[in-house]
Amino acid sequence: MSDLNTSLTCTFHPKRETQLRCNRCNRPICIKCATHTPTGYRCSECIRSQQKAFITARWFDYVIAFIITGVISFLGSWFSYRMFGGIFTIFIALGAGWLAVWMVKKAINNRRSPLLKIVMSITAFLASLYPIITLIIYTIQEIRVYGYALGGGYFSLIWYLAYSVIIASNVHFQLKK
């Protein structure tokens, strides 16, 4: 009966009184330190250790993901720039994003990590900038020579910028699952 009257203080905030305990390690925690889970409240250390169990990627997985994503994103943007353009750019971006994620997952045996998602998203965006950079250089040269842009100028950049944004967000949200 004396346990009920005993005042506990939070393990992480010793000046805060609490009656709440982590359901995994049984340490006293205040409401700021508690994270609500389906099985009860847990402290931040238990949550962190639980999440580390799901990070299975090895160091070379990031290199593999960088190379595969970069090549597919670049080839998709090049294909879009040279062959099609316009509305087809959106479909090419969606297909290239799906293909990049599928190939990386196969190559690294479905290992995962939050950093892998970031590496692949940034790589997809940066590798897809080829047509944008090419068009900017080409348009600047046209303006220098003719005084105006002949081939649509900066307006056509919208499609290629859309490609970059779509492939990066597609990769990011596929890996969020």
C-alpha positions, -999 to +999 in steps of 0.1 A: +000+000+000+029+023+006+039+021-031+008+041-041+018+070-019+054+071-031+062+099-054+082+090-084+103+114-106+109+111-143+141+093-152+149+120-178+135+150-159+143+145-122+123+175-111+090+162-126+068+140-105+050+112-123+030+080-118+036+068-154+061+040-162+076+027-195+058-006-202+090-021-215+118-011-191+095+000-162+114+033-157+093+063-144+086+087-172+068+120-175+042+127-201+067+147-222+090+116-224+062+091-230+054+079-265+020+063-269+022+029-286-005+003-292+007-016-262+011+014-238+036+041-231+073+038-238+103+059-230+124+074-258+153+050-252+131+020-257+115+035-288+150+042-302+163+007-295+131-008-310+136+013-342+172+002-346+161-034-350+144-023-382+174-006-398+190-034-417+209-016-444+247-021-447+272+006-458+275-006-494+237-006-498+238+032-500+264+030-528+244+005-547+212+026-543+231+057-554+244+041-586+212+023-596+189+053-588+213+078-605+216+057-637+178+051-640+169+087-632+194+100-657+184+076-684+147+084-678+154+121-681+175+117-712+149+095-728+122+120-720+143+149-733+154+132-765+124+111-775+092+125-761+086+154-738+054+171-728+028+150-709+048+118-716+074+132-692+051+125-663+046+089-672+083+083-678+091+098-644+066+075-627+079+045-645+115+054-638+108+060-602+091+026-598+119+008-617+146+025-596+130+014-563+122-021-576+158-026-588+174-013-556+152-034-534+162-065-555+199-055-554+201-050-517+178-079-507+150-056-493+173-042-465+160-008-453+169+023-435+155+059-433+188+072-447+184+049-478+151+067-487+169+101-484+199+090-505+176+076-533+153+106-533+181+131-536+200+110-562+168+107-583+164+145-582+200+154-590+205+128-617+174+140-635+186+175-639+204+167-672+176+181-695+172+212-674+208+221-674+211+213-712+181+235-720+193+264-699+227+263-717+211+259-751+186+287-745+214+311-733+233+303-765+203+310-787+196+343-770+233+353-775+233+344-812+197+353-823+186+377-795+157+354-785+151+317-779+139+297-809+130+263-794+104+272-768+130+286-744+124+283-707+088+272-710+098+237-719+118+236-686+085+231-668+081+196-680+116+186-671+113+202-637+081+182-633+101+151-642+126+158-615+100+165-588+079+135-597+107+110-598+121+122-565+088+122-548+078+089-563+109+072-550+105+088-516+068+077-512+074+042-525+101+037-498+078+051-471+058+019-471 
